[in-house]
Amino acid sequence: MKKDLTTSHIDRQNILNNPYALSEIEKAAGIKGISFEGKSVVLKEQIALFFEVTPRTVDNYLEKNASELQQNGYEVLKGNRLKAIKLAIQQSDVHERDFVNINKSAQLGVFDIRAFLNLAMLMCESERAGLLRKAILDIVIDTINQRTGGGTKYINQRDEEFIQSAFVEENYRKQFTDALDHCIDMGKIKYAIYTDKIYISIFKEKSQEYRKILKLSNRDSLRDTFYSEVLDLIASYECGFADILEDAFRNKGRKLTNWEVDRLFKKFEKQAHWKPLIEKARNKMASRDLVFRDALHLQLKDCITPLQRDEFERFLGEKSQELAERLDEAGDVLKRLKERE
């Protein structure tokens, strides 16, 4: 999916919040800054020289994007910190005559690597910034593929919570299909119809629409690609609606028509307690898939927010493992869960 970093705040923030990609981008950029408070920072004039623009151009971006740049590491130093940076500049290769009159400045703005890259993703006038943006996008893709072994279809399974969520959902899935079989007077199509009703209620897509977005084949299992939060919510729907079907069946003393079941489901999905859970599931699915699978769920585009650093740790970090590696570790847990059936 083609991304325009100059216009998409979410895409920019996802890159800046990804510590693994950021480390590789910093190496590729090769920016030599001023050592200050344990990190490298650069001055406005250095940035102007690097991107071959005027300092005024940098000022314009600072004015238009102050909040975003400050969030990502740009800051104005005063007082003792200003004195410290002036001393660090004197001890570095930065020559005052090439920039502002630093010694007379009452304050000084500095960019750390995140703020520098943030500005590069915003700047349209600079050819160098454009080349850096292209490199950034390539590095982000390469980093994710490298850390996931070349594919992200099942990146959801690198989450340590996936196994238990999948196992629990499988049990409730059987309760749900048993209720469909026992309580509804329809043919086998009812399983697909009411499964899709759950999917549409939770993430606004039928199973075939979801397959198309993630480019899944007919042999791929949808549920093997769901994040744990989505599996948990599907399990809750299946468990809750199965009980409603059983109650209605007992009360009527006969199997239910599809019209009766549709009315029951409409009432069921409108229960207020679902709202925060659905909002969370939609946000997780849409936001993660955009970053990790380069997949856009158009029906959920308003639910997308930038991923935070802990999300990258969760699916790309050292604690994230392939499902096969964790199955052995989780063997005892799965055994105990089975004994509870």
VEXTIMAR-973794 format. One line per field, with one value per residue (C-alpha): residue in one letter; residue number from 1; y, z, x. Coordinates in Angstrom, 1 decimal. Layout:
! VEXTIMAR-973794
residuo: (a	...)
num: (NUM	...)
north: (Y	...)
up: (Z	...)
east: (X	...)
END
This chain:
! VEXTIMAR-973794
residuo: (m	k	k	d	l	t	t	s	h	i	d	r	q	n	i	l	n	n	p	y	a	l	s	e	i	e	k	a	a	g	i	k	g	i	s	f	e	g	k	s	v	v	l	k	e	q	i	a	l	f	f	e	v	t	p	r	t	v	d	n	y	l	e	k	n	a	s	e	l	q	q	n	g	y	e	v	l	k	g	n	r	l	k	a	i	k	l	a	i	q	q	s	d	v	h	e	r	d	f	v	n	i	n	k	s	a	q	l	g	v	f	d	i	r	a	f	l	n	l	a	m	l	m	c	e	s	e	r	a	g	l	l	r	k	a	i	l	d	i	v	i	d	t	i	n	q	r	t	g	g	g	t	k	y	i	n	q	r	d	e	e	f	i	q	s	a	f	v	e	e	n	y	r	k	q	f	t	d	a	l	d	h	c	i	d	m	g	k	i	k	y	a	i	y	t	d	k	i	y	i	s	i	f	k	e	k	s	q	e	y	r	k	i	l	k	l	s	n	r	d	s	l	r	d	t	f	y	s	e	v	l	d	l	i	a	s	y	e	c	g	f	a	d	i	l	e	d	a	f	r	n	k	g	r	k	l	t	n	w	e	v	d	r	l	f	k	k	f	e	k	q	a	h	w	k	p	l	i	e	k	a	r	n	k	m	a	s	r	d	l	v	f	r	d	a	l	h	l	q	l	k	d	c	i	t	p	l	q	r	d	e	f	e	r	f	l	g	e	k	s	q	e	l	a	e	r	l	d	e	a	g	d	v	l	k	r	l	k	e	r	e)
num: (1	2	3	4	5	6	7	8	9	10	11	12	13	14	15	16	17	18	19	20	21	22	23	24	25	26	27	28	29	30	31	32	33	34	35	36	37	38	39	40	41	42	43	44	45	46	47	48	49	50	51	52	53	54	55	56	57	58	59	60	61	62	63	64	65	66	67	68	69	70	71	72	73	74	75	76	77	78	79	80	81	82	83	84	85	86	87	88	89	90	91	92	93	94	95	96	97	98	99	100	101	102	103	104	105	106	107	108	109	110	111	112	113	114	115	116	117	118	119	120	121	122	123	124	125	126	127	128	129	130	131	132	133	134	135	136	137	138	139	140	141	142	143	144	145	146	147	148	149	150	151	152	153	154	155	156	157	158	159	160	161	162	163	164	165	166	167	168	169	170	171	172	173	174	175	176	177	178	179	180	181	182	183	184	185	186	187	188	189	190	191	192	193	194	195	196	197	198	199	200	201	202	203	204	205	206	207	208	209	210	211	212	213	214	215	216	217	218	219	220	221	222	223	224	225	226	227	228	229	230	231	232	233	234	235	236	237	238	239	240	241	242	243	244	245	246	247	248	249	250	251	252	253	254	255	256	257	258	259	260	261	262	263	264	265	266	267	268	269	270	271	272	273	274	275	276	277	278	279	280	281	282	283	284	285	286	287	288	289	290	291	292	293	294	295	296	297	298	299	300	301	302	303	304	305	306	307	308	309	310	311	312	313	314	315	316	317	318	319	320	321	322	323	324	325	326	327	328	329	330	331	332	333	334	335	336	337	338	339	340	341)
north: (0.0	3.3	5.7	9.5	10.4	14.1	13.9	11.0	11.7	8.1	6.6	9.0	8.2	4.5	4.7	6.9	4.6	1.5	1.1	-1.6	0.2	3.5	1.9	0.8	4.1	6.0	3.9	4.4	8.2	8.5	11.8	13.0	15.2	16.7	14.4	15.7	14.0	10.6	11.1	12.8	16.1	18.5	22.2	23.9	25.2	21.7	20.4	23.2	22.3	18.6	19.0	21.9	24.4	27.7	27.9	29.8	26.8	24.8	27.5	27.3	23.6	24.2	26.7	24.5	21.3	22.4	19.9	16.8	17.7	18.5	15.1	13.4	15.0	18.7	20.9	24.4	24.5	27.2	27.8	25.2	22.9	25.7	26.1	22.4	22.3	25.3	23.5	20.3	22.4	23.9	20.4	19.1	19.7	22.3	25.8	28.7	30.9	28.6	28.9	31.3	33.3	30.5	32.1	35.0	32.9	33.0	29.7	27.1	24.5	21.0	18.0	14.4	11.6	11.1	14.8	14.9	12.0	13.5	16.7	14.7	13.0	16.4	18.4	18.6	21.1	19.0	16.3	14.8	14.6	12.7	10.2	9.7	9.1	6.4	4.8	5.0	3.1	0.4	0.0	-0.3	-3.1	-4.9	-4.7	-6.1	-9.0	-9.7	-9.9	-12.1	-14.4	-13.0	-13.0	-11.2	-13.2	-14.9	-12.1	-12.2	-15.6	-14.0	-12.5	-14.5	-14.2	-15.8	-19.5	-19.2	-16.9	-19.3	-22.3	-20.7	-19.4	-22.9	-24.2	-21.4	-21.9	-25.4	-24.2	-21.7	-24.2	-26.7	-24.1	-23.2	-26.9	-27.5	-24.4	-23.0	-24.4	-23.8	-25.8	-25.8	-22.2	-21.0	-21.5	-19.2	-16.6	-16.2	-16.4	-13.5	-11.6	-11.8	-10.6	-7.7	-6.7	-6.7	-5.5	-4.6	-7.2	-10.6	-13.4	-13.1	-9.4	-10.0	-12.7	-10.3	-7.6	-9.9	-11.8	-15.1	-18.3	-20.6	-22.9	-20.2	-20.2	-16.7	-17.4	-18.2	-14.6	-12.9	-10.9	-12.2	-9.3	-10.1	-13.8	-12.9	-10.8	-13.4	-16.0	-13.7	-13.2	-16.9	-17.8	-15.2	-15.7	-19.5	-19.0	-16.7	-19.3	-22.1	-20.0	-19.0	-22.6	-23.8	-21.1	-21.8	-25.5	-25.6	-24.6	-20.9	-19.4	-17.3	-14.2	-14.9	-15.5	-12.3	-10.3	-11.9	-11.1	-7.5	-7.0	-8.9	-6.9	-3.6	-4.3	-1.3	-3.4	-4.4	-0.9	-0.4	-3.9	-3.5	-0.1	-1.7	-4.7	-2.5	-0.2	-3.1	-4.9	-1.9	-0.2	-3.3	-4.6	-1.3	-1.4	-5.1	-6.5	-3.3	-4.0	-1.3	-2.1	0.7	0.1	0.7	3.6	6.0	3.5	3.6	5.2	5.1	2.0	2.7	1.4	-1.5	-2.8	-3.2	-4.9	-7.2	-8.4	-7.8	-7.8	-10.5	-11.8	-12.4	-15.9	-18.1	-20.1	-23.4	-22.4	-21.5	-24.5	-26.7	-24.0	-23.8	-27.5	-27.7	-24.8	-26.3	-29.6	-28.0	-26.1	-29.3	-30.9	-28.2	-29.1)
up: (0.0	-1.1	1.8	1.7	4.9	4.2	4.7	7.1	10.8	11.7	9.3	10.5	14.2	13.6	12.2	15.0	17.6	16.1	18.0	15.8	12.5	14.1	15.0	11.5	10.0	12.3	11.0	7.4	7.8	9.3	10.9	13.2	15.9	19.2	22.1	24.8	27.8	26.5	23.0	19.7	18.9	15.9	15.5	13.1	11.0	10.7	9.5	7.0	5.6	5.4	3.6	1.5	2.6	4.4	8.2	7.6	5.9	9.0	11.1	9.0	9.7	13.4	13.4	11.5	13.3	16.7	18.7	16.6	16.6	20.3	21.0	19.0	20.5	19.5	22.5	23.3	25.9	28.5	31.8	33.0	30.1	27.6	29.3	29.1	25.3	24.7	26.4	24.4	21.2	22.1	22.6	19.3	15.7	15.4	14.8	16.0	13.1	10.8	12.6	15.0	17.6	20.1	23.1	23.0	22.6	25.5	24.3	21.7	19.8	19.3	17.4	18.6	16.0	16.2	15.7	12.9	11.1	11.9	10.1	7.1	6.8	6.7	4.4	0.8	-0.6	-0.1	-2.6	0.2	2.5	-0.3	-0.7	3.0	3.2	0.5	2.5	5.7	4.1	2.7	6.0	8.0	5.7	5.8	9.5	10.1	7.6	9.1	12.7	11.6	9.4	6.1	6.5	8.7	7.9	11.3	13.2	15.6	16.8	18.1	21.0	24.1	24.8	21.5	22.4	25.4	23.5	20.6	22.8	24.8	21.6	20.1	23.1	22.8	19.1	19.6	22.1	19.5	16.6	18.8	19.6	16.0	15.2	18.0	18.0	14.5	11.8	8.8	6.7	7.0	5.6	9.1	10.3	7.7	8.1	11.8	11.9	9.5	11.6	14.5	12.3	10.9	14.3	15.7	12.7	10.0	7.5	6.3	6.2	2.5	2.8	5.5	3.4	0.5	2.6	4.1	0.8	2.4	0.4	1.0	2.8	5.4	8.6	9.4	13.2	13.0	11.9	14.5	17.4	20.9	21.7	18.6	19.5	23.1	21.9	19.3	22.1	24.2	21.4	20.7	24.4	25.0	21.9	22.3	25.7	24.2	21.5	24.0	26.2	23.3	22.1	25.5	25.9	22.5	22.6	19.0	16.7	15.8	12.4	10.8	11.3	15.0	15.3	13.4	15.8	18.8	17.4	16.6	20.2	21.5	19.6	20.7	24.4	25.8	27.4	23.9	22.9	24.6	23.8	20.1	19.9	21.4	19.0	16.0	17.0	17.5	14.3	12.1	13.6	13.8	10.3	8.8	10.3	10.3	7.4	5.2	5.1	5.3	6.6	4.9	7.1	10.2	8.9	11.5	14.3	13.3	15.7	15.8	17.5	20.8	21.5	23.6	20.6	18.6	21.6	21.8	18.2	17.1	20.4	22.1	24.0	20.9	19.6	16.8	17.7	17.3	19.7	22.4	22.0	23.9	26.6	27.0	27.0	30.7	30.6	27.6	29.5	32.5	30.3	28.6	32.0	32.8	29.8)
east: (0.0	1.5	2.0	2.5	4.3	4.0	0.2	-0.4	0.2	-0.7	1.9	4.6	3.8	3.8	7.3	8.6	7.0	8.7	12.0	13.3	12.8	14.0	17.3	17.9	16.8	19.2	22.1	21.1	20.7	24.2	23.5	26.3	24.9	26.0	26.3	23.9	22.3	23.1	21.7	22.6	20.9	21.1	20.5	18.1	21.0	22.5	19.1	18.8	22.3	21.5	18.1	19.5	16.8	16.9	16.6	13.4	11.9	12.7	11.1	7.9	7.6	8.2	5.4	2.9	3.7	4.9	2.8	3.9	7.5	7.6	5.9	8.7	11.7	12.1	12.6	13.8	16.6	16.9	18.7	21.2	20.3	21.1	24.5	25.1	24.4	26.6	29.4	28.7	28.8	32.2	33.5	32.1	32.9	30.1	31.6	29.6	30.6	28.8	25.5	23.8	25.6	25.1	26.8	24.4	21.3	18.8	17.3	18.1	16.0	17.4	16.1	16.9	16.8	13.0	12.3	14.9	13.1	9.7	10.8	12.1	8.7	7.0	9.3	8.2	10.7	13.8	14.9	17.0	14.0	12.1	15.0	15.1	11.3	11.6	14.5	12.4	9.5	11.8	13.5	10.3	9.0	12.4	12.6	9.1	9.8	13.1	11.8	8.8	10.7	9.5	5.7	3.1	0.0	0.2	1.9	-1.0	0.3	3.5	1.4	1.8	-1.9	-2.9	-2.8	-5.1	-7.6	-7.6	-8.2	-11.0	-12.7	-12.6	-14.7	-17.2	-17.4	-18.6	-21.2	-22.4	-22.6	-24.3	-26.9	-27.4	-27.8	-30.2	-32.3	-32.7	-34.9	-32.6	-30.1	-26.4	-26.2	-27.1	-23.5	-22.1	-24.9	-24.7	-20.9	-20.9	-23.4	-20.9	-18.1	-20.1	-21.2	-17.6	-15.5	-18.0	-16.8	-18.1	-15.6	-15.0	-14.4	-11.9	-10.2	-9.8	-8.3	-5.7	-5.2	-6.1	-6.7	-9.6	-7.3	-6.3	-8.3	-9.6	-9.5	-5.8	-5.2	-7.3	-5.7	-6.4	-8.7	-10.8	-10.9	-12.0	-14.8	-16.0	-16.0	-18.1	-20.6	-20.8	-21.2	-23.8	-25.9	-25.8	-27.5	-30.1	-30.9	-31.3	-33.6	-35.8	-35.9	-37.0	-39.6	-41.2	-40.9	-39.8	-37.0	-36.7	-37.3	-34.5	-36.7	-37.0	-33.2	-32.5	-34.6	-32.9	-29.5	-30.3	-31.4	-28.4	-25.7	-27.3	-26.6	-24.6	-21.9	-20.6	-19.7	-16.3	-15.2	-16.1	-14.4	-11.2	-11.3	-11.8	-9.0	-6.6	-7.5	-7.4	-4.4	-2.2	-3.1	-2.2	1.3	2.1	0.2	0.0	-3.8	-6.4	-9.8	-11.8	-14.9	-12.7	-10.5	-12.0	-10.8	-7.1	-4.7	-0.8	0.6	2.4	5.9	4.6	2.6	5.9	7.5	4.5	4.6	8.3	10.2	12.2	9.2	7.2	7.8	6.5	3.4	5.3	8.0	5.4	3.2	5.7	6.1	2.4	1.8	1.0	-1.4	-3.3	-3.5	-5.0	-7.5	-8.6	-9.2	-11.7	-13.9)
END
